[in-house]
Structures are given as C-alpha cells and as structure tokens.
C-alpha cells in the first residue's frame, strides 16, 4: 500500500498558456483503482507515472483562458486526463467538451466517464451478454461493478453481486436492482455462489481477482465468459496469486479475456449517448462519493483499498470562492 510520502503537495504559480493552448481550472478529479497500477515501474498498457510528475488522474473543469485554441473557448467544460492538480495548461489533446446543463460535472467522471465506459464495453463487447444469462459481478457497489450489473439487468439477465458489507449489499439489491448480493467478508463465497447461482455462471465480471475469481471459475457454465477488468485485491501484493481453478475454462470451453477501456476510445460517444438515455429513463442510477480539498488526496485515495466508499470516488479540487 503506498504511503503518504509517495506524494508531495506543491504550490506553484498558475501555468502560463502558450499559443494554441488553453488553461483549465479543474473542479474535480477522479480516483480509480487503476492509479495504483500506473505507479508500478513495469510493463503495462500505459507508461508508468514518472518520479516527480503530477499524479495521473481523470479530471473535469472549465476553460478559463485560451490563447488562440481552434476548438475550445473560455467557459467550455472539458474532461480528460488533467491530473491531481487545480490548473492544467494543455493543447487540448485528449480532452472532450461536455454539457453540464442537464447532468452535473461528477457524472462525467462516473457513468459518463472512464468507469461507465469500462462497464459498457466490458459487459457488452467482452462479456457478450444475452438475455437470460446469469451474470456475477464482484465489486458490485463500486463505480464499475454497479453499472455493469444495471446494464446486465437492462439486457434481461439475472444478476448476482458481491460487496464488502451488508449496507453495500442492500444498496446493490434495493436501489440498483440486482437480483441478489452477498457479503464476501462474512459469507463463504462458494456457499453463496451455490445458493444464488444454482445453475452456474454465464458471465463473470471480475473487478477484484484473488479468492473471488477462483470461486467464480468453479461455477462456470459451458461457453461462459470471464471479463478481467481489475484485481484490486492484488494491487498492493508483492506476488500476485493466480487462480487454482483455471482448468474450469477448459472443461467448460469457457473464455477469459482482459479488458482495457482505452481500446474503445473511438466509441465513447456511442456509449455516452446510450448511457445518458438510460439515466434519463431512470434505468441507470449512479452515485458519486465526493470529498473536498486537494490536500486530502491521500486519505481519499486510501478509500479505494479500505472499501470506505460507495459508487464513484471523486475529489473536489476547486476552492470555493
């Protein structure tokens, strides 16, 4: 687990804006489990964060200055990878203009941001769900898992989740509409899966890895699909433990595939339109857990691993005027 001294809070002058650039005042930054992986100096789908660099993070804010930028103007609300900082000077590459007249900024870091895109393409494109499938989701109360389960319900699936604590499980069933959810901290995972998925699992959406992944593999049905989205239970381990029950993939002619949301970047608009419609129709609910102050980055970051959050974890970095 990273300690607080892995970061340093610096106060500097607001950056100047070169020709063709804009200055964005960040209002909120996104805190995601992937940030832990970006800190490892190891081969991955993206370069690690360099020592001395601003901590990488998704962000949303307003353009407060433009020096002849061809696309963005003062007042535009942009989302992108702006980092854990209050101001960012950029040429605009990787930033997108969003409409906050209907939905608040935080939604663009949640259902209409990276977690929502991950859930949408992960369950539909990689999981290939179809009506009648039994779908099991770990981290069901989290930013990605909560949306995965709701999309599966929209598509006519039976959805079972697991989460850490009775309150989260009640939220997943009573507010998000999952068919069942069990508390992995108190219940035997194998017993719970046998109870809630008596005919087995067609799709397992994995956000946590470890013991829960191993148990899910034991319950796969023929031609099942396992979506490897994350493994938060392993992120702070010095040695990652692989599944013992992997032969279930062979026996059931099942597949297990990794999913990285950036592979679908050219289709984000498609997903955003559909998710926005579901939200307006009341079919998709999202919750943001917002904490205040850039100086509180570290204790807020810790909540990703302690489980002291529900839904999407967000840090407000704009100081109130």
N, C-alpha and C positions, 0 to 999 in steps of 0.2 A: 504494500500500500504506500503510495507516495506520501511523504511527509511535507509539512508546510514549507520547509526550506528548499523544496524543489522549485519554488516560485519566489519572485521578488516583485513587490509592488513599487513601480517607479512613477514619479511625477515629472512630466516633461512639458515643453511648450507644445501648444496645439500645432500639428504639422502644417506646413505651407502647401499650397496647391500649385503644381506646375501646369504648363499649358496642356490642355486636353484632359485634365484631371478634375475630380470632384472631391469635396470634403464631406464625409458623412459623420453625423453625430449619432453614435449608437444609442439606442434606447434599451435594448435587451440583447443578451447573449444566451445561446443555447448550451446547456450542459448535457453531454451524452456519454455513454459508456465507451464509445469509440475513441474518446480523447485519451483514455488510458493507453490504448494500443499505439496511438500516434507518438507517445513518449518513448517507445522502445526503439533502440537503435538496432533494428532488424529488418530483414526483407519483408515487405508488406505491399498492399495495394496502393500505398501513398507514402511519400517520403516522410521520415520522422521529423518532429519539430526540432529545429536546431537549438543548441545551447545558446541562450541569450536572446532567442526570438520571442515575439509575442505569442502567448498561448493560443493555439489554433482553436477556433470555435465558430459555429454559425452565429449570425447576428442579424438584427434588423434596426434600421434607423432612418433619419431624414437627411437629405442633402441640404447642407447649409451654405455651401459655396461651390461655384462652378467656374472653371477657367476655360471656357470655350468647349465644353464637352458636347459632342454631337448628339448624344442620346438622352442624357439626364440633365434635369434642371433643378434649381433651388426649390425645395418643397416636396420633391419626389420622395416616396418611401421605398427604400431598397432593402432587399435581403440578399445575403451572400455569406461568404466566409470572412467576416471582418475581424475576428479575434476578440480576445478578452481585453478590450480597451474602449475608452469612451469616444475616441475620434479615430477615423481612418481616412487617409488620403489615398486615392486609387484611380486607376484609369477606367474603372468600371467593369473590367473583365470578371465574369463570374457572378455579377450582381444582377438582380432582377427587380423590375418595378412592380409593386403590388398595390392593390386597392384596399385601404383600411376604412373605407366609408361604411362597409357592411360588417366586416369582421375585424376584431382588434388585432394589434400587431402580434401578440403572443401566439395567435392561431397559425401564423406563418412560420413559426418555429416548431409547431406541433403537427396537427393533422395536415396542414398545407406546407409543411417543411420537410426536413430530412426524415423524421420518424414516420410521417404519413406516407411519403414516397416509398420508404422501405417496406412498410406494411402492405401497401397497394401492390407493388410489383412482386414482392416476396411471396405473397399468398396466391396471387392470380397467375403470375407468369412462371414462377419456380414451383410453387405448390400445386398449380394446375387444379384448383378445387373445382368440384362439380356438385350439383345438387344431390343431397343425401349422404355426402361424405361425413365421416366422423373426424373432426379436427381437434387436435390437442395443442394448446398454446402455453408455453412457460413464460414467466414474467408477465402474466395476464393483466396486471394492474398498471404496467409500465407504459411508456409513451408509444412503443411499437406494438407490444402484445395486445393492448386494449383496442387498438384499431384493427389489428389482424382479426381478432375474434368477431368484431362487429361486421367487418366485410364478409367474413365467412357466414354469419347469420343472414346477412342480406342476400347471399347467394344460395340460401336454403340448406345449409349444413347444420349438423349437430356439433356444438362447440363446448369443449371442456377446457377449463383453465386451471392453472395452479399459481398461487401467490403466497407471499410470506405474511400470514396473519389473518385472523377472522375478519377484521374490518375491511381489508382489501378484497377478500373473497366475497363478502356481502356486496361490496360496491360492484364487483365484476358481474355478479348474477342479477342483483336487483336494479342496478342503474344502466349497465351496459348490455344486459340481455343474454349473457352466456347461459347455457343450459345447466352448467354445474361448475364449481371451482372448489379445489381443496387446498388446505394449508399445508404446504410441504414441511413446514417447521415442526408440526405436531402430528401429522398423519404419515403412515407408512406409504411411500409412493407407489409401490407395487399393488398393495391392497386397494388404494384409492383408484388406481387406473383399472383394476379388475372390476371394481364396483361401477365406475362411471363410463367405462368403455368396454362393456362385456363382449362385444363382437370385434374388438380391436380398433386400431387407429389407421385411418387412410392418409392423413396428413399430420405430421408433427412440425410445428414451427418453433424452432429452438432459439431462445434468447439467452440461455444460461449455461449450457453444457453440463459436464460433470455427471453427477448421480441421476439427475432427472433425464438427461439424454439417454443414459444407459438403460433406465427403466422403460422409457418410451420405445426403444428399439425392440424390447422383448414383446411388445404388444402390436407390432406392425401387422397389417393385413397384406394380402397379395397385391403387388403393384403399388404399395404405399410410397409416399414421397416425404422425405425429411428435408426441411429447409434449414440450413445452418446460417443463421443471421448473426448470432453473437454467442459469447460464452463468458458472461460476466463473473461466473463462479470461479473462473480460471485466470482472470486477467492479472491478478496480483500474485499468482503462484510462480515459483521458480521452475517448476516442472509441470507441464500440462498433462493431465491424465486423460488418455483416450478411452473410448467405450469398450467394455468387455463383450457386449452383446452384438458386435458388428456383424456376426455371421447371420443374424436375422435378415440382413439385407440380401444375402444370397438365397436363403431358404424361401423368402417371400418375393424374390425377384423385385425387390424394392430399390429405390434410388435415394441417395443423399447428396445434396448439392449446396455449395456455398453461394451466398447472395451478397453482392456489394451494390448499394443503391446508385453509385456514380455511373454504373454501366447503363443506366436508364435515363441519363440526364436529358437526352433529346426528347423524352416523352413526359417530362414533368408537367407540362401544361395540360396534357391529356388527363393525367391523374388528378391534377388540381381542380380541373373543371368538374370531373365526376365526384370527387370528394366534397367539393363545395355544394353541389346539388344534394348529395346525401345529407349534409349538415343542415341545409335549409329545409329539407323534407322531414327533419327530425329523426332520421335513420342512423345518424352517426353522431356520437357525443364525444367531446374531448375535454380534458381538464388540464390546466397548467398550474403547476406548483411554483409560485413566484417568490423569490427572495430579493432583498434590496441591498444595493451597495457593492461596488467593485471590490471594496476592501474585505467583503465577506465571500470572496470567490472560494477560498479553500474549504471552509466549513460547509458551503453549499455543494461543492464538488464531492465531498465525503458522502453526502446523502445518496449518491449513485450506488455506493457499495454497502451502506448500512441499511438501505431499504426505507429510510425515513423520508419517503416521498410518495406521491400518488400521481400518476399521469406524467406529464412532461415537466422536467425540471428546467427552470428559467431563472436567470439572474438579471435584475434591472440595474443598469449601469449609468443611466442618465440621472443626474442630480436634479431634484425638484427645484424649480425656480421660486 
